[in-house]
Amino acid sequence: MTDSSLEVIPAQTEQPLPDAPDNWKRFFSFSTDHKVIGIQYIVTSFFFFLVGGIFAMIIRGELITPEADLLDRPVYNAMFTMHGTVMLFLWTFPVLVGLSNYLVPLMIGARDMAFPRLNAAAFWMVPVFGVILMASFLVPGGPSQSGWWAYPPVSLQNPTGNLITGQVLWILAVAISGVSSIMGAINFVTTIVRMRAPGMTWFRMPVFVWTVLSAQIIQLFGLPALTAGAVMLLLDITVGTSFFDPAKGGDPVLFQHFFWFYSHPAVYVIILPVFGIFSEIFPVYARKPLFGYKVVAISSLVITGLSGLVWVHHMFASGTPGWMRMLFMFSTMLISVPTGIKVFAWVATIWGGKLRLDTPMLFGLGGMVMFVFAGITGIMLASVPIDIHVNNTYFVVGHFHYVIYGAVVMGVYAAFYHWFPKMTGRMYSEGLGKLHFVLTLIGTNLNFFPMHPLGLQGMPRRVASYDPEFAFWNVLASLGAFLLGMSTLPFILNMIGSWVQGKPAPGNPWRAIGLEWLVSSPPPVENFEEIPVVVAEPYGYGKQEPLIATDVHSLEASS
Amino acid sequence: MSSANFDPSLDAHAPGHGADHHLEEAGNSLFGFIVFLLSESVIFLSFFAGYIVYKTTTPDWLPAGISGLDIRDPAINTVVLVSSSFVIYIAERFLHRNQLWGFRLFWLTTMAMGSYFLYGQAVEWQSLKFGFTSGVFGGTFYLLTGFHGLHVLTGILLQAIMLIRSFLPGNYDAGQVGVEATSLFWHFVDVIWIILFILIYIWQ
């Protein structure tokens, strides 16, 4: 193929329009511009990523020796609880909502989200629940120690006898997070369904938009189940009801159903937009159309549909009857089909392409490979016999960290680099980016691979001390964790340094196709001077078709 | 959140595009509100699922000394609430025909019927011989009826806001999106009550 076909895209505005306030103070204000809100989400969540990362360093510091010599066991319990909670509710969800917020209106040719003020309100709840969660370090008894899943009866224990405990603050924080997410989901679904530019039909939407839509549908129908469980748990702790307290006739397993009915699909809330990121990035850096675009797009919705039918695989060891285990083993295996379709499509997209190994592509490729590894261990865990064997061991921890660090964090990094010029109007440093990638790749594998042999050997999770025979792999994992911690330094340096004094970026530095690349970097306040009319499918690399037309007549001619 | 949701001034951010733009925003608001209701229904479904699980698996379902619930007064309450759904529909029809006084009259009747429902529920709660902490039965009973009652109260508050707005100066044209959303919410609360009534009072 030749790049000349891309020149039919109308010329871009290279400089920000005069009315674009390029003032850093607006990032601290109650702005209703989806781009400002997007960056507010991203920066806030990255701050909490570092906080959660420090908790992880402390955990791995404890585990570098077999004895519990660094932390008391209650503090250790609080550390892994807060690590999991912060990383999920204050990093992965908000950072992806931030990216979606920034990109979706641009990608579908809208001037903003459907409800700009609701959008801002949803964002400002994130620092609020972050502060509430962190405040639990100050209450008597310290933060919750029951893990991020808050299973009763452990979460019902209240030795201090206070009304305000770490567990109560935990539930409040998660509830606010839930309200914020529901508000966001209503906004995303309304925006995507109703605010697409003329000609932006369903099958002209970028895959990223498809994946955001699919993920937000899960939020809408999954989160309320968690909310229901959280309300009942809160009543059990504060009022003295007995929904989940087995001592008073309650059923703790019911909480697990409520919890996992949302929290398993929540994995897809996180991973689906990352699939979208991969699908946006591979065609650009391979200079080829996305292979099987329609199938990739639809497979997101299929994953959404199936995601509601798999939660019991977290409960194979919770006294679940055999027939139910078989059913959920089958549905869990089934969900690997639409997921596998995506992986095959990415490989086919890259296959024979003219690869440009810039930092976003490196992170994209790295994330995809890590995800394939996570998928293999995922299928192992879906099998009841293997799951019974490795249940509650480090094998599970290794598996989901490959998903969440290997695929999601690397995918998010890929997105940061890819859209950095668009967001800031500056280019990042390629050298620092590649250093960041190498450190991340080595750190991820050194940290999380040893957890698999540890789990197979039987090392339980959530313990501060372990048998000395597990020492070798634990030392490796801890070294990997410290390396991962260090790997964020070149990234922070790169992002801040480049934003301040990077080379000015043109509107479309990657010569990519997509509406967001048609506007200046950074885009003006209302995104488009004139709402574009879309006349072709996305990813038309190598095709002699323009993506947009400026008048309606060509739209009519093309349909 | 919901009351702000269908305020058209929310979207003042976008530059004016005349009447079409206004209509589109109203449509967005109503669409968003329906999406919100769908999401909200899952909370109720979760509570219902919990109720069914407890009812079918708990050995000592009813607290000691309780033989069951009296169905007569809740049945009257149900009739009042379900009828109010028709009354609010008539109110909306008046608004569509721009007959503002008819709208106000029937709208106020809906509010009165909703308030009667809440009063009836309060009377029932006072007469009951078990509390929130009387086992899972007491817990689920008060959780379900209380959470639903909270929705009825929200509905009445929304109706009050719409009624006040109808007296304020400005263009109160037919198909007002706030009225439509409030009315949808009221039907939703009604449907939830019917399921709740069957689960708790009929299936004893």
Contacts between the chains, C-beta under 8 A, distances in Angstrom:
chain1	res1	chain2	res2	distance
A	32	B	13	5.1
A	33	B	13	7.9
A	111	B	14	5.4
A	111	B	15	7.8
A	112	B	13	5.9
A	112	B	14	6.2
A	114	B	11	7.6
A	114	B	28	4.6
A	114	B	32	6.4
A	115	B	5	7.0
A	115	B	10	5.9
A	115	B	11	7.0
A	115	B	28	7.4
A	115	B	29	7.7
A	115	B	32	6.3
A	116	B	10	7.2
A	116	B	11	6.8
A	116	B	13	4.5
A	117	B	4	7.1
A	117	B	10	5.1
A	117	B	13	7.7
A	118	B	1	7.3
A	118	B	4	7.0
A	118	B	5	6.7
A	118	B	10	7.1
A	121	B	1	7.7
A	179	B	1	7.5
A	182	B	36	7.5
A	182	B	39	5.7
A	183	B	1	6.3
A	185	B	35	7.7
A	185	B	39	7.2
A	186	B	5	7.8
A	186	B	32	4.9
A	186	B	35	5.0
A	186	B	36	5.3
A	186	B	39	7.3
A	187	B	32	7.2
A	189	B	32	7.8
A	189	B	35	5.4
A	190	B	28	5.5
A	190	B	31	5.3
A	190	B	32	4.3
A	190	B	35	6.5
A	193	B	31	6.9
A	194	B	24	7.6
A	194	B	27	6.8
A	194	B	28	5.4
A	194	B	31	5.9
A	195	B	28	7.3
A	220	B	35	6.5
A	220	B	38	6.6
A	220	B	39	4.3
A	220	B	42	7.8
A	221	B	38	7.5
A	221	B	39	6.7
A	221	B	42	5.4
A	222	B	42	7.8
A	223	B	39	7.4
A	223	B	42	8.0
A	224	B	39	5.8
A	224	B	40	6.9
A	224	B	41	7.9
A	224	B	42	3.7
A	224	B	43	4.1
A	224	B	45	7.9
A	224	B	46	6.3
A	225	B	42	6.1
A	225	B	43	7.7
A	225	B	46	4.6
A	227	B	43	5.8
A	227	B	46	7.9
A	228	B	43	5.1
A	228	B	46	3.5
A	228	B	47	5.6
A	228	B	50	7.2
A	229	B	46	7.3
A	231	B	143	7.7
A	232	B	50	7.2
A	232	B	139	7.8
A	232	B	143	7.1
A	235	B	132	7.7
A	235	B	139	7.1
A	235	B	143	7.1
A	239	B	132	6.0
A	239	B	133	6.8
A	240	B	132	7.9
A	240	B	133	4.7
A	241	B	132	5.9
A	241	B	133	5.7
A	241	B	136	8.0
A	241	B	138	7.7
A	241	B	139	3.9
A	241	B	143	7.7
A	242	B	133	7.0
A	242	B	135	6.1
A	242	B	136	5.8
A	242	B	139	6.1
A	243	B	50	7.3
A	243	B	136	6.2
A	243	B	139	5.5
A	243	B	140	7.6
A	248	B	135	7.1
A	249	B	58	6.3
A	249	B	60	6.5
A	249	B	135	5.4
A	249	B	136	5.8
A	250	B	136	5.9
A	251	B	53	6.8
A	251	B	54	6.9
A	251	B	57	7.0
A	251	B	58	7.8
A	251	B	136	7.6
A	254	B	50	6.0
A	254	B	53	5.7
A	254	B	54	7.8
A	257	B	49	8.0
A	258	B	46	6.1
A	258	B	50	7.6
A	261	B	46	7.7
A	526	B	14	7.6
A	526	B	15	6.7
